[in-house]
C-alpha cells in the first residue's frame, strides 16, 4: 500500500500536472479557475495543451497502470499496455460474417417526427443545439475547423456536436442546418491528412482514436441521409481505415498507450464499441475491397478493449454504493464505474457478439443492464453517477451525458437482441431523465440532476463525487463542457431509431411516438406510414398506412400495459380486438393488406409504485414518472464565460429557488390519475415540457414532515420510516410528469394518513419519554396553539377587510358588496388559518385536532377534515377544488388577491407559503385507462371537425390551442411569473385585447407595489412602462422583464426633466392609447392597461379554430371547471380530489 502511494506521488510530481482522474480535487480546481477569470473550464488552445503534457509518457497512464496492477489479481478484466490481448491475433480466429441484428435500423431521413416530437426538434434547432456554430467557442473555434479552442487534448468537442447535428438537421429537413453541415463536412474531408488521419493532431504521439468515434458515427448517418455525399464520405472513411489498420497492427498504436505516447488511453478502450459499430456499418453496407482490413480492425479493438463482459459477471460487479468500497479499488475500476462509460458500456458485449458469434455476450449485456439499474439506477431511467456511479441515493447526481449515452445503448440493444425490456428502459430515460435536465426552450441544461431536487442553485458543500458547485444549475455550460456538446444527440438519435425493419419485408414501431415513415421493403414495396399520437401523454396510437403490397407490421406493447384494458380496432369498424404481444420482443404483429389501412391501438395503464431505498416510492403511470412538482422562482444572468453580446440573449445561466413546500410525505393509498381534456387533441401545448403543459397528473394526499435542506442547500436522505410524523394537517397535492418539473421530489417518503394512524401525530420536539414529559409538552403546545388561533381570528379578518376596501372603487354603492365579500371570505380564512372548520354533517364549527397533542384520543384525524365524511347529497359531489397561489418572478409585482365565494366544503390546511381554497365541484371525466372499452367516446365526441394530420405549426412556438379544458388539477398560472419556461421566451405574435373599462377607480390603490412607488418616484413607473412599450414595438414579449433595470435611460430622462416631464408622460399616454385603440375622451379611458393584464391575456382557440378572448382570464378565475390554457401553457383554476375509499 505504501509503495503504491509513493508511486502515485512520484507520477504526479514527474508529470507536473494535477491528477486528471476524477476526484473531489478536480472539481475544486475547476471552480477556482472559473472564478479566476478563465474564459472556459478546461479550455485551452492546442499549443497550451502541448506544453501541459509530460514528454515521456501519456496523460495519467502510469497512474492507472499502478492502480491496475494492484488490483489485477482480483480484476483481470482491466488490462494495461503490458497485458496480453484477449485472444491471439490469428487470421481466421473470427468469422468473416457478422451476426445479423434482430432488427435492422432504417436509413437516416426515412423517419420524420410529427406532432410534439417535431415541436421538440424544432425547439432544438431554434435553441442552443442549432445555434452552437454561431457563438459557442468549442464549436465555432474548434481545432477541427481550424480554430484553437478545446476543453481536452482528446479533441472530442466538435465530433460530439457533429454526431448530434446530423440527425437533427435531416430529421427536420432544416435547410439552414443542412447547408451548415455540408459545408462543415466538406471542410473536414478537404483537411483529411495525406496518410488518412482525421483531426487536428499534427504530432503522431498525440494521435488517439477516441475523438474519431463520434465523427464516424456521424459520417455513417450523413452518408445515409445525403446520397450526393455518400461516395466521398465512404471513400474518406476507407482511407482512415487503411491508416487505422496499420497503426493497430503496430502494437495497437493510437489505442493502447506505450512509453512516448502523449494521449489518455482509457476513453478509447472503454468506449471501443462505438467505433466498432461504425466499422460494422461500413462492413455491412460499403465494404468495397477493404473487408478484411475492416474485420481485422474490429478484432484488434475487441482484443484490447476493456472487457465489459468480465465486469458484468456476478462475482465481479460491485453491487452496492461504491462509497462503501476502498477508494483504491474503485479508482482501479474507474473505466467501468465512470458514469458515462457505464451508459456506453451496456451495449459493448452485444456489439462484440456480432464479431465473435459468442451468444454468452448477449447475456452479459442483459446482466449489465439489470445490475446497473438495480444498484446504480434512478427511477427516471438513468444511471446515477456524478462522474462515478453512486448507488441509488436520491441525493446523488445523474450526468446528462450519461443519460443520452444510456438511451443510445438501450436502443442498440433492442435492435441487436430484441428484448422488450431494453426499449422500455429507453423510453423511460427519454421521457423522464432527459427532459427534466433541459429547459423547455433548449437553451440551457444541467450537468447533473438529482432525483430529489427541491432547488437548482450553487451547492457548497456538494453531495457529489466530483462535480463543481454550479453543476446542478441550468446554463449553457454549468460544469464540464462535454454535456453542452453532447446533450443534443439524445432525442434526434432516439427518434431516428423509432422504426426498424424486421427481416427484409417487415416493419416495426419500436420506440412509440408521433412520426411518419417512407421506406421500401422487399420485394420492392413502397410503404408510407403515419402514426398520430400524443404518447406518452396518452396511450392511444392511430396508424394510417398506404402500401403497394401486403406486409407484416408490428407494434411494441410496453411491459407496463394492462392487456385486459388494451386493444386494437381496424378502420373504425367498432370491433375491438385484444392484444397478444410476443413474450420476448413485446411485439403485436398485424398483417397489413395492399392499399390503405387505418387502425387504432391503445394501452391500458395503472398507477405503479416502485419501491426505492429507505422506504420511499416512485410513482409511475404509463411511460411517465410522476413527482412532486415544486413551484420555483427563476433568476438568470448572461453566461459568465460569454460576457456582453458574445452569446445570444436566450443563452442564460439560471438559478431556481423553491417557493412552495417540498418536504412532503404522501399516502400512496390515495393516489388517483387525472387527465386534461386536451389529452387526445391533435396538438399539445408547445413546449410540452413546460411546467404546466403536460395534460396528465396524479393527485395524492400529503403532509409536511420534518425534513430540511442541508447547509449546502440540497435535500438530504428522506427521514426513515417511523420518523415521518406529520408536522401539520394533510392536504391534497398534485404529482406531475418529472420531465416538466425542474424542481421536483421523485422519491417520496410515505406515511399513513388513515384515521388513527400514528403518522398523524404532530411532534414539534422530541418524542416524550414519560407521562410528565407528555403532559408538559401538551400544555406548551396547547398554549401556543391558542395564542396563534386568537391572533389569526382577530387580526386576520381586519387585514382582509382593509385589503378589500383598498381593492374596491371609491363609490358608496360598492360598500355593501365589499362588506358581504369580506364576511364570506373572513369565515373561510378563519377556517383555513385557525384550525376551525364547519362540520360536514351539522354545519357547526368544530376545532381541528391537527395541532393537539399526540395522545391516542387526540390524533390528527383527517376524517374530520372532510376526506372521509358520510355520503353527501346528490347535488354535492364528493370532490374538492383547490388552487395554489402562484409565485411571481423577480421584478414583477405579486398578483392582487381577488376573493372567491365561500366554498361549500372546507378543510384545515398547513400554514405554508401556499394557500389552498376548497369547494365542491363536478368530477372530471375519467381516463380511458379506467374504461378501456369506452376509449373512443371521449375522443370521438370532441371531433366535430375532420381530423387534421399532426404536423408542425408555421411557428412551433405559436401554438394553435384547443378550447378551454375542464380539468380540476391545480396548476400554477404561467401568467404569474416569467421563468425560462413561460411565454416570455416564445417569439409569439401578441394580440392584446381591445375595449373594456377600468376595474378600479382613480383613488384606488389595488396594487400598492405600483401606485405607491409611482407617487414617490414616478420616473421608475415611466421607465418601466417605456421599456415594455419598446419591447412591444420590437415585436418582443412586453412581459419579459429579464433585461429590465429600474434605473434605465427613460427613467433618468424623466427625472432630469423635472417640471416639464409631464410632456413625456403625455406622449407615453398617447402612445398607449394608440397601441390599444382607446377612446381619446379625456378622463374616460375605455381600457385599463396594466402590466398584469398583458401577462394574463386569455387568448384561446375556439372549437372551430378561431381565436377569441376568454372573458374570465383574470387572476381571480372563473369558478369551478373553468380551466384554461394561455399561449400553450396550462392555467387550471381548480383541482378535483375524491376522497379515497377505505374498504
N, C-alpha and C positions, 0 to 999 in steps of 0.2 A: 504494500500500500504506500509506504514512504517513497519507494523507488518510483512508483507511478506519479506521485505528486511532484517529485523532483523533475522528472522528465517533462511533465506538463509545464512547470515553471520555466524550464530551460527553453522549451519550444516557443513560449511567449516572448521571452527575452530576445531570442535569436531573431524572431520574425519582426520584432519592433512594432507589432500591432496588437490590438486587443483581441481576445478570443472572438472569432466570428460565430462560434457555436452559440445558438440562442441560450440566453440565460438572463437573470434579472439585471446584470450589469449592462447588458446591451441596451435595454430599454432606458436605463438611466442616462447612458451616453447619448442616445438618440434625443432624449428630451433636452439635455444640456446643449447639444448642437443646435437644436431647433430654436432655443431662446438666445443663442449666441449670435443669431442673425444670418445663418446659412440659408441659402435660397431653398434648399430641399433636403429632406432627410436622406443622407447617404448618397446625394447626387454629386458625381464628380465627372470631370471630363476624362477622356482616355489617357491623357498624359499623367494626370494625378493618380489614376489607378495604377499605371505602370510603376510609379515610384513607390507606391504604398505596399507592394507585394515583395516578399523576400526573393532574392535572386536564386537561392539554392534549392527551394522546394515549393510545392504548390500550397495554396492557401489552406491552412489548418490540417493538411493531410497527415503530418507527423502526429498531431494531437489525436486525431481519430485513430490512427494506426495503434498508438499506445493504448488507447481505451479498448480498441477491438481485441488486441492480443490478450488483454487482461481477462476478458470475458469469452474468449474464443472457445474454451473448453465446454462451456455451457451453451453458448450461442454460436455455433459454427456457421449459421446462415448468413452472418455478416462477414463478408470476405474482403480482404485488403489486397493491395497490389501484389503482395507476396503469396497470396493464396493461389492454389491451383484452380483451373477452370472447373466448372460444374461437371462437364463431360469433355474428354479429349476431343479435339477437332479432327474428326475423320470425315472424309468427303461424303460418304454415304451413310453417316450416322443418323441422319434425319430424313424424313420423307420429302420428296420433291414437290409434293402437293400439300396444300394447306387444307385442314379440316374446314368444311363449309360452316358458315354461320347458320344458326337456326332460322333467323330471319335476316333478309338482305336489306340494307338501307337503300332508300331511294336517292337518286342524284339530287344535289342541292339545286333549288329552284323548282323542283317538282311540286313541293308543298308550299302553299301560300297561306299565311294566317288571315283569319277573318275575325269579325266581332271584337271582343275585348282583347284577344291576342294581338290583333293588328293595332289596336289602340295603344297597347303597351309597346309594341315595336316602334310605332311612330313617335311615342314619347321618348324612346331611346334615341332615335335618330335626331330628334329636336333637342335632346338633352346632352349630357356630358359624353356618352359613348359616340354620338355622331358629330361631335364638335371638338374632340381632343386634338385633332390635327391642326386646329386653328390657334390654340393657345397653350395646350399642356406641353411643357417643355420636354418631358420624357418621350413624347411622340413627335412634336413639331421640330425639336432639335436633337432627334435621336441619332446616334452614330451610324445606325443602319442607313439613314437617309443623308449622310454627310455632315451631321451635326456633332455635338460634343457633350451632350447631357445624358447621363445614365446613372442609375442608382446602384449598379452592381457590376463587377467585372464579368459576370455571366452574360451580359448583353441580352437580356430577356425581355425588357420592357416593350420594345417595338413589336417583337414577334408575338407576344401575348396579345397586344392590341390588334394586330393583323388577323390573328386567328378568330377573334370575335367580330371584327368588322365585316368579314366576308359573308357569313350567314345573315347578318343584319341587313346589309345592302341588298342582297339578292332575295331575301325573304320579303322585303318591301318593294323590290324593283325601284329603289330610290336612285334616280339618275345622278343626283349630286354625289352621293356616296360611291356609286359605281364608278363614276369618272375619276374621282379621287383615288379609288382603289386601283383602277387600271393604270393610272399614272405612277402610283407608288410601286406597283408590280413591275412596270417597265423599268423603273429606276433600279429595283433590286436585280432584275435579270441582266440589265446592262452593266451592273457593277459586280457581277459574279467574277471571282478571281480566275485567273488563267488556268489554275490547276483544278478548278471546280468548286472551291470553297465559297460558302455564303457567309457574309458577316463582315464586321469592321475590323476584326483581328488581323493585324499585319505580322505580328510575332507568332511563329508557329508554336512556340511554347505555350501560348495562351489559347490555342485552339481547343475548344471544348464543344462536344456535340450538343450539349443540353439546349442551348439557345436556339438550335435549329429544329427542335422537336415541334414547337407550336407553329413555326414557319411552314414546315412540311405538311402539317395538318391543314393549315390554311391554303397552301398550294393545292392540295387534293380537292378541297371544296371548290376552289376557284376554277380548277380545270373542268369540273363537272358543270358548273353554272355558266361558264363563258366559253362556248365552243371555239371562238376565234383565238383564244389563248391556250387552248388545251395542248396543242403541239409544242409550243415554245416552252410552256411550263414543264411538261413531261421531259422534254429534251434537257432542260436545265437540271431537273431532279436526277436524271441518269448521270449527268456529268458529276454531280455531287456524290452519287453512289459509287462511282468509279474511284474517286478520291477516298471516300469513306472505307471502301474495301481495302485499299492499300494501307490506310492508317490502322485499321483494326488488325490487319494481318501482321503489322509490326508491333507486337506486344500490346495490342489494344490502345494504340496512341490516340489521344483526344477523348478517351473514355475512362481509362484507368490511370491514375496518377503514377508517375515514376519520377525519381530524382531528376531535377532540372525542369520539370513542367511547372507552369505558372497558372494553374486553374484548380478549382474545387471540384472533386470528382463525385461527391456524394449525390448531387442532384441528378446528374445524368444516369447514374447507376440505379438509383432508387426509382426513377421515373422512366426507365427504358421502354416500358410497354407503350408509351405514347409514340415514340419513334418507330417501334415495330409495327404499330397499327398503320402508320403512313407507308412503311415499306410493304406491308401486306396489301394495302390498296394498290400500290404500284405493281406489285407482283400479280395481283388478280386482274387488273384492268389494262395495264400498259407495260408488260414485261419487256417488250422488244427483244433484243438479243442479250439482255442483261439478267436473265432469270437466275442463273447460277450465282452471280455476284449478289443479287438481292437476297437470295436464300442464305448465303454464307454470311452476309452482314447481319441478318436476323440471328443466325446461330452464334456469331461472335458476341452480340449484345446479350443474348439469352444466357450464355455461359458465364459471363462476368457481371450480370445484373445482381443486385441484392435480391436474395431468394425469398420472395413473399410467400411462396408455398411452404417454406420452412417456418416462417413466422406464424402462419395460420395453422399451426399444429397445436393440439390440445395441451400438450405438456410444455409448450414454449410460450404461447401467447399469455401476456400478463393480464389476468382477469381481475383487476382491482384498480383503484385510484393509484396512479403512478407516483403520487406523493408518498405512498406507503412503502415504496421500494428505495433501496440505496441510490443516491444520486449517481454514483459511479456506474451502476448497472443501467439506469435509464439513459445516461449520457452515451453509453456504448451502443445503445439501441436507437439512438436518435433518428437515423434514416427511416425507421419503421414507425416511431411514435410521433414524428413531426406531423402536425395536424393536416397540412395539405398533402404531404406524402401519403398519409393514411387514406385520404379520399381517393387519390390516384392509384394507390396500390391495390384497391379492391378488385380491379379488373385484371391485374397483372397475370395471375395464374391462368385465367381464361384466355388471355392473349397468347401466352406461351403454349397453351394446349393446341392451338391451331398448327403450330410448328412441330411440336413433339408427338402429337396424336396420343398424349397421355391423359386418359379420362380422369385420373385421380386429381388432376389440376382443377377440373370443374368443381369437385368437392372442396378443394382448397379455397376457391373463391366463395363458395357457399358458406363455409365455416368463417371465413374472414368477414363477410358481411354480417353474419349473425353475431359473432363475438364483438366486433367493432361497435355495433349499435347496442348490444346488450350491456357492455361495460364502459362504453365511451360515447353513447348516443344521447341526443336530446329528443324530447317529444316532437320537436319541429322537423325531424327527419335529417338532422345534420350530425356531424361528428363534433363533440365538444373537445376543443383543443385551442388554447390560447398560446399558439406556437407548438406546444406539445400536448398530446392527449391528456385529459384531466379528469377522468372518471365521469360521473353522472351528476355532479353537483350543479344546481341551477344558478349558482353564483359565478361559475367559471364561464369563459368566453368561447364562442364559436366563430372561427375566422371565415370571412366571406369567400376568400379564395377556396377554402376547403369545401364550402357549400357547392360552388359551381363545378368543382372537380368531382365531387361525390355524385352530383347529378349526371355528369358525363359518364362516369364509370358505371353507374347503375343502368343507364340507357344501353351502354355497350353490352353489359352482362345479359340484359334481356334479349338483345339481338343475338348474342353468342350462344346462350344456354336455354333461353325460353322460359325461365322460372318466373311465374307471375309476381312473386314477391319483389323482384328487382324493380319492375315497373311501378308497383305500389309504393315502394320506398322513393323512387324517383319523383313521383307525383307529390308525395308528402313534402319532400325538400323544395320542390319547385313552387308549391302553393303556400308554403308556410315559412321555411327558413330563409329563402331568398328574398321575398318581398318585404319581410319585416326589417331587413337590413338596408333597404334602399328607399329613399324618399320618393313619393309617387311621381314627381316630375323628372326623376332620373338625373338630377344634378348633384346629388350628394349620397354618400353611402357610409356605412360603418366599416371599421376594420374587424372588430369583434362585436358580437352581441351576446347578451346574457339571456338565459331562459326566463329569469325573473329580473326585469329591468324597469324599475319604477322611475328612473331618471337617466338622462343621457347628458353627461357632463364630465368635466375633468375629475378623474378619480385619483386621489392621492391620500393615503396609500391605496394600492391597487390589489385586487384579488386575483390577478392573472400571473401566469408563469413568466411571460416575457412580452408584455405589451405596454406601450407608453401611456402616459396619463390621458392623452386625447383619443386613445384607440377606440373608445366606446361611443364617441360623439359622431355626428354626421358631418361630412365635409367632402371635399374633392380629394383629400389625401390625409386622412386623420391619423395615420400611423405610417407603417412601411408602405411604399408606393405600389407594391405588387398587386394589391387588390384593386387599385384605381385602374390599372391597365388590363385586369383580368376579369372583373366582375361582369363586364358586358358580354362575355361568352355564354353565360348560363342560359338565358331564355332563348336566344336565336338557335343555339345548338339543340336545345330541348325541343323546340317546335319542328326543326328540320328532321328530328327522329320520331315524330309523332305517328307517321305511317311507314310501314315497311312491307316488303314482299314476303310471301310465304311460298317458297319454291319459285317457279317461273310464271305461274298463272294465278296466283292468289295475292290478295291484298289484305292488310291487317291494320286496324286502327289500334295502336298500342298505347300511346300517351294521349288521353282524352282531352279534347278541346276543339274550339271552332277553327276549321281550316278547309281549304279547297285543294284538291289533288287532280292533276292531269298527268297521266302516265300511260305507257304502253306495255301490256302484258303479252305473254306468249300463249298461242300463236298471235301474230300481230293483232292486238285487241286494244283499241284506244278506249280508255276509261276516264270519265270526268265525274268526280265525286265531290260533294259539298256536305259538310257537317255543320249544322247550325245548332249551337248550344251555348248556354251560359255556364257550363261545367267549369269549375267545381262548385259554383254558387247555386246551381241547380243540377239535378241528376237526370235530366231529360235531354236526349240527343236525337236530332232529326236529320236523317240522311236523304239526300237526293242524288241518285246515281244514273248516269247515262253511259251505256256500253254497247259496243257492236256485237259482242258475243258473250255468252254466259261465262261467269267465273265465280270463284269462291271468295266471299268477303267475310272477314271475321272482326269482331269487336271484343276487346278485352273487358271482362267483367271484374271490377275491383273486388278484392277479397272481403272488404267490409260490407258489400252489398247484401241486403236481406233478400234472398231469392224468392221467398214467399210473397214479397211485395214488389218484385221486379217483373218485367215482361217486355214484349215486343209486339208491334202491330204494323201490318203492311198496308200501304195505300189507303189508310184511314177506313178500313173495312169494318172496324168495330170488333174484330176477332183478336183478342189479346192472348198471346201465346207465352208460355213460361220460357225462362232462360235455362240453358244447360251448358254452363261453361266447362271447358276441359280442366281436369284436376291439376294438370301441371302448368299449362300455359295460361289458363284462365280465359280462353277464347270461346266465344259463342259464334259458331260458323253459320253463315247464311248463303244459300245458293241464289245468286243474282242472275235473272234471265236477261237475254238481249233486249235492248230498248231502254225505257225509262222506268225506274223503280223508286219509290219513296217508302220509307218506314221510320218508325219511331221506337226508340228503346229507352227504358227508364230503369233506374235502380232504386229500390227501397233502402232507406238508411235509418239507423237508430243512433241515439246518443251512446257513445262508447267511452268507458272510463279506463284509462291506462294508469296503472298503479306505478308510482315512481318512488324514489328513495325517501326515507324519512317520513313515511306515511302521508305522502302528498299524492295528488292525482293530476292527470292531464285529461282534458275533455275534448273528445273528437266527435264530429258528425260528418259523415261522408269523407271527403278527402281533406277537410279543413280541421285545423286545430283551433280551439276557441280559448281565449284568455281574458282575464280581467283587463279591460282597456282603461288606461289612466289618462284623464284629461291633462293636457300639457300646455305650458306657456313657452313660446318659442322666442329665442334670442339668436340673432345672427350677425355676422360681420363678414367682410371680404376675406378671402383666404390669406393667411399670414404670408405665404410664400409668393403670392401674386398681388402685391400692393398696387394701389391706383387702378388704372384701367388695363392691367396686364391680363385680366381674366374677364369673361363676360359677366354682366351684373347678376345673372342667375346663379353663378358659381359662388356659393357662400358656405361658410362653416357655421354649424348650428349647435346650440345648446338647448335642451328641452328639460324643463323642470316641472314636477308634478303639481297639479292644482286640485286634485281630488284624492280621497283616501286610497291607499294601495295595500295596506296591511290588513287584508281581509281573509277570513276563512269561510268556506262555503259548506252548505249541507247538500251533498250530492243527490239525496233523495228528492230534492225539489227542482232538479234540472228539467227544463222544458224548452224545446226547439220552437223558434218562430221564424216566419218568413215575411218579407215585404211583398206588396202586391206587384212590384215590378220584377220579381224574381224570374219570370218567364218572358219578359218583354224582349223585343228584338234587339234592344240596345241597353246596355248597362251604363251607369254613370261613368264618366271618364275624368280623372283616372280612377280605376276601380279600387286601387289600394289606398285611396284616401281614407282617413279615419272614419268617415261617416258614409261611405259609399256601398259596401257590401250589403246585399239585400237579405241577409240572414243573420240571426243571432240566437243566443240561448239565454234564458232568464234563470236565475237561481237565487235562493235566499242566502244571505251572508250576514256576518257581523264582524266588527273590528276586533282584533286581538292585540296583545302586547307583543309587537314585532316592529322594531325601529331600525332606521338606517344606521349604518356604521359611521364612524368618524370620517371614513373616506368617501361617504356618500352613496354607497351601494347597499343593496338588501342582503343581509346575511341569510344563512340557512333558516328555513321556517322553524318556529318552535316545535318541539317534539310533541307527539300525541300525549295528552294529559296535562299539557301546559298551554292550552289554547283556549282558555276560558274567555268568553266574550267580554269585552270592556264596555259594551253598550248594547242597545237593543238591536234586534235583527231587522233587516230591510232587504228589499229585492235589488239586485244589480244585474247588469247586462254583460254577458260574455260575447266578445266579438272575434271574428277571424283574426288570428295573431298577425297575419301579414299586413293588416291595416292598422295595427296598434303599435306605434313606435315606442310607446311606454306601455309595458304590459307585465303581468304576472301570469305565467303559463303553467307553472307547477304550484297548485293551490293546496294549502293545508285544509283539512276537513274538520268539521265539527258536527255535532248532532243538535239540531235546533228543534227537535220534537219536544212536546210538553214534558217537563220534569227532568230534562237532560241536565247532567252535571256541567256540560259545556256552557250552559246559560248562566252559570254563577258569575257574578261580577267581582273580581278580586283586584281592587286598586293597589293593594300592597301584598305583602307576603301572606301565605295561607296561614290562618290561625292554628296554633298548636294546642290550645287549651280552651276550656269554656270561658275563662276570664278574658283571654285574648279575643275570642269571638264576640263577647259582649261589648268590649271596648271598641272593637272595630265597627260593630253595628251602630253603636251610639254615635261615633265620629262621622260615619258615612250618612246617618240619618240627619245629623245637624247640617252637614254640607249640602245635602240634597234639599232640605227645607230652605236654607238661605238662598240657594240658586233658584229654587222654584218661586220664592217670594219676589226676588229681583226681576225675574223674567215676567212674572204675572203682572207686576206693577208697571215697570218701565217699558217692557216690550210693546204693549198696546199704545202707550203715549208716543213712543218713537214712530210706530206705524201711522198714527193719526197725523203727526206733523208731516210725514212723508207724503201722505195722501193730500193734505191741504196744499202742499207745495206743487203737487203734480196736477192740480185742477185749475181751470180758467178762473179769472177774477170776476166771477159773476155770482150774485146771491142765489140764482136759481139752481146752481150745482151743489149748494151746501148740503141739501138733503141727500142727494146721491152720494156725496162724499162720506157723510156720517153712516149711511147704510152700508156702503162698501167697507168702511172701517170696522163696523160692528161684525160684519161677516168674516173678514179676514182676521180680526182680533180673536174670534173664537177659534179659528183654525190655527193661527200661530201660537195661541196659548197651549193648544193641544200638542203641537209639534215641538214646542220648546220647553215645556214644563213637565211633560210626562203624563198629563191628564188627557183623557180621550173619552169620546162618547161610547157608551155600551151599545153593542150591535143589537141586542135584544130589547133593552129598556130605554135607550136614548139618554140615560143619565150619565153624569160624569163619574168616572172611576179613576183611581190613581194607578198608573202603571207600576208594575213590580220590577221595572228594569233597573232601578237604582237602589232597590232594597237589599238587605243582607242575603247571604247565601245559605241560610238555614234551610232544611228540607221543605218547610212550609212557606218559604219566601223565595222561590226560584223565579228567575225571569221567564215567564211563560208566554211564549208568543201566541199561544192560543187565545190569550186575552187581548191581542193587538189586531185581531181581525182576520188572521190567516186560517184559523180553524173554527170559524163560527158555525152555528147551526145553519141549515139551508135557508137561503134568502127567498123572498117572494119572487115570482116570475119576472116582475118588472125591474128587479135589481139583480143583475147577473153577478156571479161570484168572480169578480175580477177587479183589479186595481189599476190605477193610472198614475204614472209618476213622470216628472220631468226634472232634470237636473239643471241647476243654474249654470250656464256656460261660463267658462273662463274668458278673459279678454287679454289681448296681446299688449305688450308694452307700447305706450304711446297712443292707445285707443281707449276712450272712456268706457267704463263699465256700463252695460245696458241699464236703463232705468227699471225700477221694479214696477210691474203692472199687475194689479190684483186680479184674481180669478174668483169665480163664485165658490162658495163654501162647498167642499166635497161632501157627498153623502156618507162615505165611509172614510175613516181616518185611522191612523196607527202611529204609535210613537216611533221616532227615528233618532239616530245618533246625532249628537251635536258636532258636526264636521263642517268642512268647507263647502259641502254640497247641501242644497235644500231640496227636499222632495215634497211633492204635493200629490195627494191621492184623491181619487174619486172613482165612482163606478162608471163603467163604460161597457161597450159590447166586446165580445171576444172576437179576435181576427180569425180569418179563415185558417184552417189547419193546413199543414204542408201536405202535398201529395204523398210524401213519405208515410204519412199516417193513414192514408186511404189510397192504396195503390191502384185499386180498380176504378177509382174515380179521378184518375190523374188528369183526364182530358177536360173535365168540366171547368176547373178554374182557368185553364188556358184558353179553351175554345170560346168561353164566354167573353173574354176580353178581345177577341179577334173580330171586331165589327168590320174591319177592312181587310183586303187581301194581304197575305203575309209578304213582308218586304225582306228580301235577302239581306243577311247580315253582311255589312261592309263598312269601310271606314267613312267618316264624315270628310267633307272638304277640309275642315279643320278639326281634327280629332279632339281638340281641347274645347271646342264649342259644341257641347252635347245637345242633341235634339231629345229633350227629355219626355218621359211619359206623363200622363195626367197624374194629379196628386195621389199619393198612396194612402192606404187606410191602415197602416200599421200602428202598433201601440208601443213599440220599444223605445226606450229613452236614448236618443242620440243628440249630442250637443250640437247646437246650430253652428254651422260654419260661418254664419254672419257675425258671430260674436268675437271672432279673433282671426288674425291673419298669419297663420303659420305657413310653412312651405307646402302644406297640403291643401291650402284654401284657394279660392278663386283668384286671389291676388297674384297667383303665379300663372294664370291662364290668360293668354293674349286674346280675350274674348271681346266681341263687339258688345258694348254696354248699351242697354236700351232703357234708360231711366223713364219712369212713368211721367205722364203729364196730368195737370189738373189737380184737384183736391183742395183742401182747406187746412188752415192751421189747427192743430190739435191742442195748442197751448196759447194762452193769451199773452199780451205784451209784458205783463208784470209777473208772469210765472217764471219759475226757475226750476224747470223739470230736470235739468241736467246741470247740477252745480259745477261739475268738472269743466263745463263750457262757459256758462254765464258768469260765474264768479271771476275766473281769470280774465274774461273779456271786460269786466268792469274795472279791474285793477290795471291790466296791461293789454289793451285792445290790439296792440301790434302783434301779439302772439296768435290771436284768432285770425287776424287778417293774413298773416304769413302762412298759417296752416291752410286756410281756405284757398289762398292763391296757389299754394303748392299742389293742392288737389285739382284745381282748375287747369293748371299747366299739364298735369298728368293726363287729364281727360282730353285736352287739346292735342296731345301727342298720341291719342288713341291707346293710352295705357289705362290700367285699372286705377281710378282715383281713390280707391280704398287701400291701396298698397302704400303703407306709411313706413316701409322698412328703411327707406333712404331719407326720411323726413328728419329735420333738425329744428327744434323750437325757434332758435335764433338763426333765421336764414336771411337772404338778401331782401326779400319782400318785407319781412318784419323790421329790419334795420331802416329801410327806406321810409316805412310808415312812421317810425319813431323820430327820424331826423326831420321829417316834415311836420313837426308838431305845430298845430294851429291851422294848418291848411291841409292836413291829411284827410279831412273829410272828402276832398276831391277824389283821393284814391279809393275811399270806401264807396263813394257814389259810382265810380267806374266799375268797381267789382260788383256792386249791386246790380247795375245794368247788365253786366256780362252774365250774371247768374240768371236774370230774367230772360235773357235771350236764349241761353242754352236750354232752359227748362220751360220755355214758351209760357211765361207767366203774363198775367194781366198787368198792364202798366199803371193801373189806377193806384195812386199813392195811398199807402196805408191799408190797402185791401188786396194783399197778395193772395193768389189762388193756389199757391203751392208752398208747403213747408219744406225747405231744403235743409236737411240735417245730415250730418255725416253718417249717422246710424241708418238712415233710410237707404242711402246708397249701398251700405253693406248688406242690408236685408231686403233687397228688392226681390219680389216674388214672381219671377218670370218662369212660367211653366208651359209646357205644351199641352194643348187640348187633345181630346181623343181623335180629332181629325187632323192633327199635325200642326195646327196653327198656334201662334203664341198669344198669350193673354196675361193680364196681371192678376195675380191672386190677391184679392182684396184683404185677405186676412193674413198678410205677411208680416205683421208687426211682431214685436218681440213677445207680446202677451199671448200669442197663439190664438187659435180659433176654436178651442174646446176639444172635446173628445173626438177622435177619429179624423182630425184634420192634419194628418201627416203630409209633409210637402217635401219637394226637392228643389234646390236652387242651383242653377247652372251646373248641374252634375253632382251636387253634394246633398246628402240627406239632411233634412231638417224635420225630425219627427217630434211631434208635440207630446206624445204620451206613451205609456207602456201598459200593456195588459199583463197581469200576473195572476194566474189562477191558483187558488190555494191547493197545495199538494194533497193528494188523497192519502189517508193513513189507513191502510187495510190490515 
